[in-house]
């Protein structure tokens, strides 16, 4: 009975998380389409250059304590209050630090506008610190319906301010204002949705207990954040103006399916796996089902996007952004394996293996940073191919660790996802060949390729009895039965 309840909560949590993520990504995506036509690549350069400073600050503010609260079986009110005040104090501290170093950041990039821009945008850190505990509580309860509503409303509010400002010629400032308004709406909604309120109490004992796991999560997240944002920092500093803007647009488009799906997986599977940390057999079964189901969706999506990259980008953003197309294709190759990597790391976190998680994250990112600096010598494409190769090295490392933890190693995982990849690649090869012989408008070719690819993939999956297809068929069938009861 408990197992059925957890399964239902996980499935419906996944659905509501998907609604929230897809809805939010759609709003942000449509907003970005408009802004990409109103703004120049250099405007997006400015935001991309500041991203690493804000992202690193946010990691220190959270301190890995949100993950620690989720992993802990029964956190107390004192635990939550302690984390709340930690977040608030460190947010104020890092705001002052960023305010002080803003002139140095502007000189580093040679762009004076970055000084006031960083000082204004870093106020988001203080605003967001008021929402971390409420967000963690809703996530721990798997109340993804509330989180979905909050995400979409905040994204919509940011869009309402960004587009009018861009139309009035505010340039990159419209992106700064969007981030601040979205953060304010996010906090207000979370406080309305959650009944929890902090009390005037703080415990060093509680903080130390949470840091035994959360501190390692902090260092791991710091390594991940530095690695992820290092790419933008290098492109913004080393390559001509506009290149970072092209990279950012390619990255944003790739994030719609990849980061969106990975975020859904992370939100749902981490608390679900954490609840199974004492039952290794059920944890392994859940991991295998999730891996097969995600591969069934993610592999064909990435391969199709690689095929239609150029017409898709020119259709969405206009011809001035076509330089982003090959960047986007390389990022999609990395995206093939990204979500499976998320699943693997969630198992390690859910088991409370903070030291192991920390060691492998540091190892992966040291390797990644080394490859990036080696690849950048061959230009921006060398950098991007280095990033893509890191995703597959990460998969191997994750598989070696999970082989020991739950007996789910690299070869067993490849055996589970291999059929999906073969079917997706075969459908992709046939679809690409069809596109190369069609002599019609580029956008019509893209439309034909999408239709043909979807039909071929589903047909082959049905003929070869791919397990992922059956999983989604069962979910839809169960939903129909529930509705008819």
SEZA-999672 format. One record per residue: z, x negated, y of N, C-alpha, C in turn. Coordinates in pm, whole numbers, padded with zeros to 5 digits, always signed. Last residue first. Layout:
ZXYZXYZXY/...
end
This chain:
-01308+01351+00664-01183+01404+00607-01119+01508+00700/-01521+01239+00790-01542+01370+00725-01416+01430+00666/-01428+00994+00873-01465+01091+00974-01478+01230+00915/-01396+00864+00631-01279+00890+00714-01309+01000+00817/-01664+00845+00550-01569+00924+00470-01445+00959+00551/-01760+00671+00747-01816+00807+00735-01722+00896+00658/-01612+00443+00687-01596+00508+00818-01648+00650+00814/-01709+00380+00434-01568+00416+00451-01543+00487+00583/-01977+00314+00502-01948+00426+00411-01804+00474+00427/-01936+00087+00660-01997+00207+00718-01967+00330+00633/-01823-00083+00465-01748-00049+00587-01802+00078+00649/-02031-00104+00277-01903-00042+00238-01822+00000+00361/-02221-00239+00431-02253-00106+00379-02125-00032+00341/-02092-00480+00467-02111-00393+00583-02149-00251+00541/-02094-00569+00197-01969-00559+00274-01984-00464+00391/-02363-00582+00133-02279-00483+00066-02148-00463+00140/-02439-00801+00287-02498-00669+00313-02413-00559+00253/-02298-01010+00165-02263-00969+00301-02318-00832+00336/-02425-01053-00081-02295-00985-00077-02258-00936+00062/-02758-00977-00154-02668-01063-00077-02538-00988-00052/-02969-00901-00336-02831-00852-00348-02730-00946-00281/-03231-00948-00305-03153-01057-00365-03005-01024-00377/-03309-00712-00179-03371-00750-00306-03289-00855-00381/-03153-00723+00055-03134-00614-00041-03191-00651-00178/-03253-00950+00177-03109-00942+00146-03082-00834+00043/-03519-00878+00216-03487-00988+00125-03340-00985+00083/-03477-00669+00403-03546-00643+00277-03511-00752+00174/-03352-00800+00615-03281-00693+00545-03344-00664+00409/-03560-00982+00684-03428-01029+00646-03352-00923+00566/-03780-00817+00750-03789-00914+00640-03650-00955+00591/-03675-00674+00972-03720-00604+00851-03725-00697+00731/-03620-00880+01154-03513-00791+01109-03551-00722+00978/-03883-00989+01185-03773-01069+01132-03661-00981+01077/-04028-00777+01298-04067-00830+01167-03951-00908+01104/-03890-00745+01544-03902-00634+01448-03931-00686+01307/-03921-01000+01661-03788-00941+01640-03792-00834+01533/-04201-01027+01672-04121-01119+01592-03981-01063+01563/-04272-00827+01853-04320-00819+01715-04235-00908+01624/-04147-00932+02083-04108-00802+02031-04149-00786+01885/-04290-01174+02116-04146-01175+02093-04099-01044+02032/-04546-01075+02167-04523-01158+02047-04374-01158+02013/-04493-00956+02410-04529-00871+02296-04512-00946+02164/-04449-01180+02565-04338-01086+02544-04367-00990+02429/-04702-01306+02563-04585-01374+02510-04471-01277+02478/-04984-01109+02461-04888-01151+02563-04761-01204+02499/-05159-01250+02176-05128-01142+02269-05025-01194+02367/-05245-01364+01920-05298-01401+02051-05284-01283+02146/-05066-01488+01650-05089-01371+01734-05134-01416+01873/-04997-01715+01519-05136-01669+01502-05167-01545+01586/-04730-01761+01569-04826-01866+01606-04971-01822+01593/-04598-01542+01461-04607-01556+01606-04711-01657+01649/-04612-01600+01185-04682-01483+01240-04702-01496+01390/-04446-01824+01174-04587-01836+01140-04669-01721+01194/-04202-01703+01236-04257-01804+01326-04406-01822+01301/-04173-01539+01009-04184-01479+01142-04243-01577+01242/-04150-01726+00803-04259-01628+00800-04282-01567+00938/-03916-01859+00887-04042-01933+00871-04162-01839+00872/-03725-01649+00882-03759-01717+01007-03892-01790+00999/-03710-01587+00612-03759-01483+00705-03801-01546+00837/-03601-01835+00535-03730-01790+00483-03790-01684+00573/-03355-01834+00672-03454-01938+00701-03593-01898+00653/-03225-01612+00556-03249-01615+00700-03358-01716+00736/-03215-01695+00285-03287-01573+00322-03321-01573+00470/-03058-01926+00315-03192-01934+00256-03276-01813+00294/-02820-01822+00424-02900-01917+00500-03043-01924+00446/-02729-01656+00215-02760-01599+00347-02850-01692+00427/-02686-01847+00008-02787-01741-00006-02827-01678+00127/-02472-02015+00127-02608-02063+00100-02712-01954+00087/-02216-01925+00143-02304-01893+00256-02448-01933+00231/-02102-02005-00105-02086-01867-00057-02185-01831+00052/-02168-02273-00127-02212-02181-00231-02204-02036-00186/-02031-02372+00090-02177-02376+00092-02235-02282-00014/-01771-02337-00008-01816-02261+00109-01968-02258+00118/-01777-02520-00217-01751-02378-00247-01796-02290-00130/-01820-02757-00076-01922-02711-00170-01901-02564-00207/-01582-02774+00090-01718-02774+00145-01818-02712+00048/-01318-02562-00048-01377-02679+00012-01521-02662+00054/-01059-02415-00106-01185-02361-00054-01254-02472+00025/-00787-02439-00180-00893-02460-00278-01025-02397-00235/-00613-02435+00028-00636-02307-00041-00747-02315-00146/-00564-02712+00090-00470-02607+00128-00487-02479+00046/-00772-02872-00003-00636-02904-00044-00540-02788-00019/-00987-02750+00121-00992-02773-00024-00852-02798-00078/-00926-02768+00385-00901-02641+00319-00920-02646+00168/-01008-03037+00431-00868-02997+00449-00838-02869+00372/-01282-03027+00380-01198-03121+00304-01050-03082+00312/-01363-02840+00572-01375-02809+00430-01289-02900+00343/-01322-02978+00812-01248-02855+00784-01247-02822+00635/-01515-03183+00774-01373-03216+00785-01286-03094+00754/-01752-03029+00769-01716-03113+00654-01566-03146+00657/-01747-02912+01024-01746-02828+00904-01703-02908+00781/-01770-03139+01188-01649-03056+01192-01636-02970+01068/-02030-03208+01135-01924-03301+01096-01791-03227+01091/-02147-02990+01256-02160-03004+01111-02061-03106+01055/-02087-03029+01526-02051-02901+01463-02053-02914+01310/-02205-03274+01585-02059-03267+01575-02015-03139+01504/-02473-03218+01618-02432-03288+01497-02281-03280+01476/-02472-03098+01873-02508-03019+01755-02460-03086+01626/-02405-03318+02033-02315-03202+02028-02344-03119+01903/-02633-03473+01993-02503-03525+01953-02403-03411+01938/-02821-03313+02115-02829-03333+01969-02700-03392+01914/-02733-03340+02381-02729-03209+02315-02739-03221+02163/-02779-03614+02433-02645-03557+02444-02634-03426+02365/-03055-03625+02403-02971-03704+02316-02828-03653+02316/-03127-03464+02616-03154-03417+02480-03074-03497+02377/-03057-03621+02833-02984-03497+02812-03008-03441+02671/-03076-03968+02716-03104-03856+02805-03028-03731+02766/-02981-04160+02553-03117-04113+02527-03150-03988+02610/-02722-04192+02621-02812-04304+02652-02958-04266+02630/-02593-03980+02512-02636-03967+02652-02726-04082+02694/-02513-04057+02253-02633-03975+02271-02683-03972+02413/-02276-04197+02298-02390-04265+02236-02520-04189+02263/-02120-04000+02409-02148-04118+02490-02263-04201+02430/-02121-03825+02185-02176-03782+02314-02212-03903+02400/-01989-03974+01988-02130-03939+01969-02196-03896+02100/-01730-03986+02102-01806-04108+02075-01955-04081+02060/-01666-03716+02102-01679-03786+02231-01757-03915+02213/-01657-03670+01820-01750-03600+01907-01773-03670+02039/-01447-03835+01735-01582-03856+01682-01686-03794+01776/-01248-03705+01880-01273-03848+01904-01413-03883+01854/-01262-03454+01762-01300-03470+01903-01321-03615+01943/-01177-03495+01498-01309-03437+01524-01354-03465+01667/-00918-03598+01543-01020-03677+01472-01160-03628+01505/-00793-03381+01666-00807-03507+01739-00917-03593+01676/-00807-03200+01453-00872-03169+01580-00894-03295+01662/-00657-03327+01254-00801-03308+01232-00873-03274+01361/-00401-03335+01379-00468-03459+01334-00618-03438+01318/-00344-03061+01423-00352-03155+01534-00431-03280+01495/-00337-02961+01161-00434-02908+01258-00454-03007+01372/-00119-03107+01062-00252-03125+01002-00360-03079+01100/+00082-03004+01228+00053-03148+01228-00086-03175+01171/+00078-02724+01169+00051-02775+01302+00012-02921+01306/+00041-02517+00963+00021-02661+00942-00017-02727+01075/+00069-02243+00940+00171-02317+01014+00159-02468+01000/-00128-02097+00834-00033-02153+00738+00077-02234+00807/-00280-02049+01058-00204-01938+01001-00099-01987+00900/-00410-02295+01096-00308-02249+01192-00219-02142+01131/-00580-02294+00873-00485-02404+00892-00373-02362+00986/-00730-02063+00922-00650-02074+00799-00542-02180+00817/-00858-02133+01158-00759-02025+01161-00673-02025+01035/-01041-02323+01077-00926-02368+01155-00819-02260+01163/-01223-02153+00939-01154-02263+00871-01030-02308+00947/-01319-01984+01142-01245-01930+01028-01163-02038+00958/-01452-02174+01301-01338-02099+01355-01253-02041+01243/-01658-02251+01131-01557-02350+01169-01432-02281+01225/-01801-02017+01135-01737-02057+01009-01631-02164+01034/-01895-02028+01396-01801-01922+01358-01730-01955+01227/-02073-02255+01392-01956-02249+01480-01852-02147+01432/-02312-02282+01265-02192-02312+01186-02062-02289+01264/-02506-02211+01452-02518-02164+01314-02385-02176+01238/-02468-02349+01690-02404-02218+01674-02413-02160+01534/-02636-02567+01671-02491-02589+01661-02420-02458+01630/-02867-02424+01713-02852-02498+01587-02705-02530+01564/-02820-02337+01973-02821-02238+01864-02810-02305+01727/-02852-02573+02115-02719-02512+02111-02710-02409+01999/-03128-02601+02085-03039-02700+02024-02897-02645+02013/-03217-02378+02233-03250-02391+02091-03157-02489+02021/-03125-02436+02493-03074-02319+02422-03099-02330+02272/-03284-02648+02563-03138-02665+02558-03077-02556+02471/-03536-02525+02563-03505-02621+02456-03356-02653+02448/-03482-02340+02794-03519-02296+02659-03490-02399+02550/-03438-02430+03052-03321-02403+02970-03355-02376+02824/-03680-02432+03175-03628-02562+03131-03507-02544+03040/-03710-02177+03272-03767-02207+03141-03725-02344+03087/-03626-02072+03514-03522-02118+03423-03578-02162+03288/-03836-01972+03653-03772-02090+03711-03664-02149+03619/-03919-01735+03533-03984-01860+03491-03913-01984+03544/-03629-01531+03454-03749-01563+03531-03797-01704+03494/-03434-01443+03276-03393-01515+03396-03505-01545+03495/-03558-01287+03071-03426-01254+03124-03400-01314+03260/-03809-01403+03024-03797-01259+03046-03665-01225+03115/-03741-01668+02981-03826-01635+03096-03821-01486+03126/-03582-01639+02749-03525-01693+02873-03610-01659+02994/-03768-01529+02564-03642-01460+02595-03585-01507+02727/-03975-01715+02541-04002-01585+02604-03873-01511+02640/-03805-01934+02427-03880-01944+02553-03911-01808+02614/-03679-01831+02181-03605-01888+02294-03683-01883+02426/-03742-01724+01933-03788-01651+02053-03729-01708+02182/-03630-01902+01743-03773-01869+01740-03821-01811+01873/-03359-01901+01804-03433-02027+01812-03583-02000+01821/-03299-01636+01742-03291-01681+01882-03363-01813+01902/-03326-01640+01461-03417-01558+01542-03417-01604+01687/-03110-01807+01398-03247-01849+01365-03349-01769+01446/-02890-01653+01484-02918-01783+01545-03062-01827+01520/-02911-01424+01318-02910-01411+01463-02948-01542+01530/-02890-01521+01056-03018-01465+01103-03025-01453+01255/-02613-01625+01073-02730-01708+01040-02861-01646+01089/-02439-01405+01137-02458-01516+01228-02584-01597+01199/-02434-01216+00925-02471-01176+01062-02515-01296+01145/-02364-01359+00699-02471-01259+00690-02521-01216+00827/-02143-01503+00781-02269-01574+00758-02386-01477+00755/-01951-01297+00781-01993-01359+00907-02125-01433+00892/-01927-01240+00507-01964-01134+00601-02016-01192+00732/-01844-01486+00400-01971-01426+00358-02020-01321+00457/-01595-01517+00534-01701-01618+00546-01837-01560+00510/-01448-01293+00451-01480-01310+00593-01595-01408+00611/-01423-01346+00175-01491-01224+00221-01536-01239+00366/-01278-01588+00188-01412-01585+00128-01490-01462+00174/-01038-01507+00311-01121-01610+00372-01264-01605+00318/-00937-01327+00121-00973-01281+00255-01063-01378+00327/-00893-01501-00093-00987-01389-00109-01032-01337+00028/-00699-01672+00021-00828-01726-00022-00932-01614-00033/-00493-01481+00060-00549-01555+00175-00686-01612+00140/-00436-01407-00198-00492-01307-00107-00554-01373+00016/-00337-01658-00286-00451-01595-00354-00517-01491-00263/-00115-01719-00123-00235-01803-00117-00358-01737-00181/+00101-01582+00058+00026-01533-00059-00110-01603-00061/+00216-01647+00295+00298-01669+00174+00228-01624+00047/+00034-01575+00489+00063-01718+00472+00145-01748+00346/-00058-01335+00575-00077-01366+00433-00037-01510+00399/-00027-01323+00843+00053-01228+00765+00043-01254+00615/-00219-01506+00918-00078-01543+00934+00012-01450+00853/-00453-01360+00881-00423-01470+00789-00277-01511+00797/-00416-01184+01101-00429-01131+00965-00397-01239+00862/-00405-01354+01327-00287-01276+01290-00294-01221+01148/-00677-01467+01277-00557-01549+01290-00430-01469+01260/-00866-01260+01269-00830-01328+01145-00705-01414+01157/-00884-01159+01538-00846-01073+01426-00796-01153+01307/-00949-01364+01717-00850-01263+01755-00796-01189+01633/-01156-01500+01575-01029-01567+01606-00919-01466+01635/-01360-01308+01567-01305-01363+01443-01167-01425+01467/-01409-01280+01838-01366-01164+01759-01297-01212+01632/-01495-01539+01893-01374-01487+01959-01319-01366+01885/-01731-01553+01747-01620-01641+01713-01489-01592+01772/-01888-01366+01885-01852-01342+01746-01732-01426+01704/-01896-01500+02138-01851-01362+02125-01804-01331+01984/-02004-01745+02079-01864-01740+02123-01810-01599+02113/-02262-01635+01985-02180-01733+01913-02033-01723+01952/-02389-01439+02155-02365-01414+02012-02260-01506+01950/-02323-01554+02416-02323-01409+02392-02305-01381+02243/-02362-01827+02420-02225-01777+02402-02220-01627+02376/-02627-01860+02483-02585-01889+02346-02447-01831+02317/-02611-01800+02754-02691-01714+02666-02651-01736+02521/-02450-02009+02843-02405-01871+02859-02482-01777+02768/-02613-02232+02784-02484-02217+02718-02434-02073+02727/-02827-02189+02956-02852-02195+02812-02722-02171+02736/-02686-02204+03197-02753-02080+03161-02785-02075+03011/-02594-02470+03186-02498-02359+03190-02563-02227+03151/-02835-02615+03192-02748-02623+03074-02652-02504+03070/-02921-02550+03449-03004-02514+03333-02920-02513+03205/-02705-02664+03594-02733-02521+03604-02818-02473+03487/-02737-02930+03531-02617-02863+03485-02634-02712+03491/-02981-02975+03664-02973-02988+03519-02850-02919+03460/-02936-02957+03938-03005-02847+03871-02994-02854+03720/-02967-03299+04021-02917-03166+04055-03001-03059+03987/-02998-03539+03745-03033-03481+03875-02979-03340+03894/-02703-03667+03565-02842-03620+03573-02870-03552+03708/-02431-03744+03588-02532-03843+03551-02676-03798+03578/-02267-03523+03665-02255-03653+03732-02377-03741+03710/-02339-03304+03507-02329-03288+03652-02328-03421+03726/-02325-03419+03251-02454-03370+03301-02451-03359+03452/-02048-03476+03239-02147-03584+03229-02282-03541+03286/-01939-03218+03264-01902-03323+03359-02006-03434+03359/-02044-03082+03042-02082-03041+03176-02051-03148+03280/-01914-03232+02838-02060-03221+02842-02108-03184+02982/-01646-03192+02875-01701-03325+02903-01852-03319+02915/-01577-02948+02780-01613-02956+02922-01665-03093+02962/-01526-03005+02507-01622-02901+02546-01669-02918+02689/-01329-03210+02523-01457-03233+02456-01562-03134+02504/-01121-03079+02654-01181-03198+02713-01319-03225+02654/-01072-02877+02464-01117-02842+02600-01183-02962+02668/-00985-03021+02239-01101-02932+02230-01160-02903+02368/-00759-03148+02342-00870-03229+02291-00998-03146+02285/-00609-02919+02401-00646-03012+02507-00765-03097+02465/-00566-02811+02151-00649-02736+02247-00695-02825+02361/-00396-03013+02052-00523-02983+01985-00618-02911+02080/-00181-02993+02228-00257-03118+02221-00393-03098+02155/-00105-02724+02169-00141-02766+02305-00228-02891+02300/-00039-02736+01900-00153-02653+01939-00202-02690+02079/+00184-02896+01924+00069-02951+01854-00057-02870+01884/+00346-02712+02056+00313-02839+02119+00193-02905+02056/+00378-02499+01873+00294-02481+01991+00257-02610+02060/+00557-02601+01679+00420-02562+01641+00329-02561+01763/+00764-02680+01836+00744-02752+01710+00606-02721+01653/+00782-02500+02041+00702-02620+02064+00681-02701+01937/+00958-02312+01945+00818-02274+01959+00728-02397+01976/+01193-02466+01958+01146-02411+01831+00997-02376+01837/+01209-02520+02233+01193-02631+02138+01141-02581+02004/+01247-02260+02332+01129-02337+02372+01103-02451+02274/+01494-02192+02219+01375-02115+02184+01248-02195+02214/+01650-02383+02355+01646-02381+02208+01522-02308+02160/+01623-02309+02618+01564-02436+02576+01554-02445+02424/+01560-01994+02738+01631-02068+02634+01556-02196+02598/+01629-01762+02989+01543-01871+02945+01622-01955+02846/+01624-01459+03172+01685-01544+03070+01582-01643+03018/+01581-01201+03318+01621-01330+03374+01697-01412+03270/+01303-01058+03139+01438-01051+03195+01478-01192+03239/+00974-00910+03148+01064-01026+03135+01202-00995+03193/+00872-00628+02959+00898-00686+03090+00994-00803+03073/+00647-00428+02765+00737-00542+02774+00748-00593+02917/+00459-00235+02748+00591-00193+02798+00686-00310+02815/+00121-00272+02841+00235-00325+02766+00366-00280+02830/-00056-00156+03021-00071-00126+02878+00050-00169+02795/+00016-00262+03268+00020-00117+03249+00018-00081+03101/-00025-00529+03227+00110-00484+03259+00124-00333+03243/-00302-00524+03185-00214-00566+03078-00069-00522+03103/-00395-00443+03440-00415-00357+03323-00322-00395+03208/-00319-00660+03602-00271-00524+03632-00283-00433+03510/-00464-00873+03484-00317-00873+03487-00263-00731+03509/-00734-00791+03527-00685-00822+03393-00532-00813+03388/-00750-00784+03803-00762-00659+03728-00708-00677+03586/-00725-01062+03853-00629-00965+03909-00631-00836+03829/-00952-01167+03722-00818-01208+03681-00712-01108+03730/-01160-01051+03869-01147-01020+03726-01006-01055+03676/-01118-01176+04116-01102-01031+04104-01084-00991+03958/-01175-01446+04046-01044-01408+04099-01020-01258+04082/-01442-01442+03959-01336-01489+03869-01199-01443+03916/-01573-01351+04193-01580-01274+04070-01467-01312+03975/-01532-01562+04369-01469-01432+04397-01467-01345+04271/-01696-01756+04246-01552-01779+04262-01479-01646+04281/-01947-01640+04273-01895-01665+04139-01744-01690+04142/-01976-01640+04548-01976-01510+04480-01923-01525+04338/-01993-01907+04609-01868-01838+04640-01862-01700+04574/-02255-01985+04567-02157-02010+04461-02024-01940+04485/-02382-01742+04793-02408-01848+04697-02300-01860+04590/-02377-01552+04989-02257-01633+04973-02272-01743+04868/-02580-01363+05053-02601-01505+05074-02479-01594+05062/-02565-01102+04986-02537-01135+05126-02541-01284+05153/-02601-01110+04714-02706-01048+04797-02690-01082+04944/-02355-01216+04640-02476-01295+04620-02591-01242+04706/-02190-00998+04701-02173-01123+04774-02296-01213+04761/-02284-00804+04516-02297-00782+04661-02282-00911+04742/-02213-00952+04270-02352-00921+04306-02369-00889+04455/-01926-00979+04271-02016-01095+04268-02156-01062+04319/-01794-00732+04263-01779-00817+04382-01883-00928+04387/-01869-00623+04022-01880-00542+04143-01866-00623+04270/-01794-00820+03837-01936-00798+03866-01955-00722+03997/-01518-00785+03826-01574-00910+03876-01720-00897+03915/-01511-00530+03711-01458-00549+03845-01512-00677+03907/-01615-00586+03457-01689-00496+03547-01643-00514+03691/-01413-00747+03352-01548-00802+03369-01629-00718+03467/-01201-00562+03346-01190-00683+03428-01328-00744+03455/-01300-00373+03164-01269-00333+03301-01262-00454+03393/-01324-00525+02928-01443-00467+02990-01418-00428+03135/-01054-00599+02877-01160-00699+02893-01280-00644+02968/-00922-00348+02852-00884-00443+02958-00995-00543+02985/-01041-00244+02624-01050-00172+02751-01024-00267+02867/-00961-00438+02437-01103-00412+02461-01123-00344+02596/-00685-00417+02434-00745-00541+02482-00894-00522+02514/-00658-00164+02319-00610-00188+02455-00674-00312+02514/-00771-00224+02066-00826-00117+02149-00786-00137+02295/-00621-00409+01941-00742-00457+02005-00813-00348+02085/-00346-00471+01847-00385-00357+01930-00509-00396+02010/-00212-00649+01683-00352-00615+01650-00395-00487+01721/+00022-00749+01759+00028-00613+01702-00110-00566+01657/-00078-00983+01868+00007-00993+01750+00018-00858+01680/-00211-00880+02092-00288-00946+01986-00207-00953+01857/+00002-00786+02242-00099-00691+02196-00182-00751+02082/+00136-01032+02285+00201-00922+02214+00099-00822+02160/-00053-01180+02433-00010-01227+02301+00054-01116+02220/-00066-01029+02669-00185-01045+02586-00147-01086+02444/+00194-01068+02763+00147-00933+02728+00024-00938+02639/+00185-01348+02808+00278-01291+02710+00232-01151+02666/-00017-01376+03007-00029-01443+02878+00062-01380+02772/-00008-01278+03266-00061-01190+03161-00056-01250+03021/+00065-01451+03461+00144-01328+03451+00103-01242+03332/-00128-01645+03463-00001-01677+03397+00088-01554+03380/-00338-01556+03621-00347-01538+03476-00215-01564+03404/-00248-01637+03879-00270-01496+03847-00266-01473+03696/-00249-01915+03857-00123-01844+03882-00136-01697+03843/-00524-01959+03811-00424-02008+03717-00291-01934+03732/-00657-01869+04035-00670-01791+03912-00564-01832+03810/-00642-02064+04220-00541-01957+04230-00546-01867+04107/-00864-02220+04191-00748-02254+04109-00634-02154+04123/-01042-02129+04388-01058-02082+04250-00936-02113+04163/-00950-02266+04620-00948-02119+04611-00951-02073+04466/-00981-02533+04556-00852-02486+04606-00841-02334+04597/-01252-02550+04487-01150-02574+04385-01015-02519+04429/-01364-02493+04742-01393-02407+04628-01289-02424+04517/-01292-02697+04915-01235-02563+04935-01256-02472+04814/-01436-02907+04756-01296-02915+04797-01235-02777+04823/-01705-02852+04718-01616-02840+04602-01469-02846+04642/-01846-02915+04944-01809-02774+04924-01711-02757+04808/-01917-03188+04926-01800-03148+05005-01753-03004+04980/-02016-03366+04666-02041-03231+04717-01917-03182+04793/-01985-03593+04507-02066-03602+04628-02102-03468+04687/-01818-03600+04292-01949-03538+04271-02041-03551+04392/-01603-03735+04412-01656-03781+04283-01797-03728+04260/-01542-03581+04637-01603-03714+04657-01666-03765+04528/-01431-03357+04511-01551-03341+04594-01622-03475+04616/-01207-03476+04392-01310-03413+04308-01441-03400+04385/-01065-03549+04621-01114-03654+04532-01224-03601+04439/-00997-03296+04731-01085-03388+04805-01144-03498+04717/-00830-03193+04513-00959-03132+04547-01049-03226+04629/-00576-03276+04457-00686-03364+04414-00824-03311+04451/-00412-03070+04560-00401-03206+04613-00522-03293+04577/-00484-02849+04409-00498-02841+04555-00499-02982+04614/-00405-02937+04157-00548-02919+04186-00574-02911+04335/-00123-02937+04199-00194-03060+04161-00342-03049+04195/-00073-02669+04256-00045-02770+04358-00117-02901+04327/-00142-02560+04007-00214-02518+04127-00196-02622+04237/+00046-02674+03843-00092-02721+03831-00179-02672+03946/+00278-02535+03933+00270-02681+03939+00126-02729+03935/+00214-02269+03876+00236-02309+04015+00223-02461+04030/+00202-02292+03596+00084-02247+03672+00097-02288+03818/+00462-02362+03531+00357-02462+03513+00227-02422+03583/+00593-02120+03591+00630-02244+03659+00518-02348+03649/+00463-01938+03413+00463-01917+03558+00491-02046+03634/+00511-02037+03154+00375-02019+03202+00371-02013+03355/+00795-02023+03148+00724-02151+03130+00583-02141+03189/+00832-01751+03167+00873-01835+03280+00813-01975+03271/+00721-01668+02914+00674-01612+03041+00707-01704+03157/+00876-01801+02724+00734-01837+02740+00680-01787+02873/+01119-01664+02764+01111-01809+02781+00967-01853+02805/+01048-01404+02693+01089-01433+02831+01079-01582+02860/+00994-01440+02416+00889-01395+02508+00924-01427+02653/+01246-01521+02320+01127-01606+02301+01019-01570+02403/+01397-01296+02383+01427-01422+02448+01311-01520+02435/+01293-01113+02204+01270-01091+02347+01297-01220+02425/+01162-01309+01923+01260-01225+01993+01220-01204+02138/+00928-01304+01651+00973-01357+01779+01064-01258+01850/+00889-01323+01344+00967-01225+01421+01017-01286+01552/+00698-01526+01264+00703-01394+01202+00773-01290+01288/+00477-01718+01459+00617-01689+01424+00629-01546+01375/+00212-01701+01539+00240-01758+01407+00383-01728+01362/+00238-01593+01793+00164-01519+01691+00200-01569+01552/+00382-01795+01921+00440-01661+01913+00370-01577+01806/+00197-02006+01905+00326-02017+01836+00393-01881+01820/-00006-01917+02070-00034-01933+01926+00096-01940+01847/+00140-01935+02310+00085-01807+02265+00056-01809+02116/+00195-02204+02338+00305-02115+02301+00257-01976+02259/+00029-02397+02427+00018-02363+02286+00120-02260+02241/+00059-02410+02703+00141-02495+02619+00130-02468+02470/-00038-02278+02924-00005-02200+02805+00079-02279+02705/-00067-02501+03096+00014-02386+03136+00056-02305+03014/-00243-02669+02961-00106-02713+02983-00014-02596+03021/-00473-02507+02970-00418-02548+02841-00272-02590+02857/-00524-02490+03243-00485-02369+03171-00425-02402+03035/-00607-02751+03301-00483-02698+03360-00433-02578+03282/-00851-02753+03163-00743-02843+03121-00610-02794+03175/-00995-02560+03315-00971-02541+03171-00856-02627+03121/-01008-02668+03570-00939-02541+03549-00903-02522+03402/-01155-02900+03520-01023-02910+03584-00942-02783+03562/-01394-02809+03406-01305-02893+03326-01164-02899+03386/-01522-02658+03613-01472-02594+03490-01370-02678+03416/-01645-02771+03826-01502-02743+03840-01439-02696+03709/-01911-02786+03751-01840-02909+03781-01688-02889+03787/-01985-02517+03729-01978-02599+03609-01901-02727+03631/-01992-02443+03996-01893-02383+03908-01875-02466+03782/-02210-02605+04081-02077-02615+04145-01968-02560+04053/-02430-02519+03928-02379-02656+03915-02235-02665+03965/-02486-02274+04031-02416-02276+03903-02363-02416+03873/-02621-02367+04254-02500-02285+04272-02418-02282+04143/-02843-02494+04146-02740-02576+04212-02611-02498+04235/-03009-02284+04061-02937-02365+03962-02824-02449+04022/-02938-02010+04293-03016-02125+04249-02939-02203+04141/-02929-01646+04275-02875-01779+04306-02966-01888+04251/-03070-01426+04186-03029-01432+04326-02985-01571+04369/-03111-01459+03919-03228-01434+04002-03197-01445+04151/-02856-01490+03827-02951-01600+03803-03077-01583+03886/-02745-01241+03886-02705-01356+03966-02801-01474+03948/-02864-01084+03685-02890-01055+03827-02860-01178+03912/-02761-01210+03458-02906-01194+03475-02942-01171+03621/-02488-01183+03495-02547-01316+03506-02698-01310+03521/-02462-00909+03447-02427-00964+03578-02492-01099+03599/-02532-00909+03178-02616-00837+03275-02589-00885+03417/-02317-01065+03081-02455-01107+03059-02548-01040+03160/-02092-00918+03143-02109-01051+03202-02253-01099+03192/-02151-00691+02985-02132-00678+03130-02154-00813+03198/-02164-00813+02732-02279-00740+02786-02270-00727+02937/-01907-00915+02702-02021-01006+02708-02145-00940+02765/-01768-00671+02694-01743-00768+02801-01859-00865+02815/-01879-00554+02462-01884-00485+02591-01866-00582+02706/-01815-00747+02271-01956-00715+02297-01971-00647+02433/-01533-00740+02291-01607-00864+02315-01753-00835+02350/-01471-00467+02239-01427-00535+02360-01510-00658+02393/-01594-00427+01990-01628-00341+02103-01593-00411+02235/-01458-00623+01840-01603-00633+01860-01648-00549+01979/-01203-00516+01845-01225-00647+01906-01374-00667+01934/-01255-00287+01700-01217-00275+01840-01234-00408+01913/-01325-00411+01451-01417-00319+01519-01385-00309+01668/-01100-00560+01386-01228-00628+01403-01325-00540+01481/-00920-00349+01358-00898-00449+01461-01026-00523+01492/-01029-00229+01139-01037-00156+01265-01004-00248+01383/-00980-00441+00953-01114-00385+00973-01125-00316+01108/-00700-00478+00980-00793-00589+01005-00933-00537+01034/-00596-00232+00911-00569-00285+01045-00667-00396+01079/-00689-00217+00647-00734-00119+00746-00714-00172+00888/-00549-00434+00537-00695-00433+00533-00751-00336+00637/-00286-00352+00575-00333-00472+00643-00486-00475+00648/-00290-00128+00406-00261-00111+00548-00311-00232+00627/-00341-00243+00160-00439-00150+00215-00418-00133+00365/-00103-00392+00134-00232-00461+00138-00339-00371+00199/+00086-00193+00122+00091-00285+00234-00043-00356+00250/+00000-00083-00120+00000+00000+00000+00000-00087+00126/
end
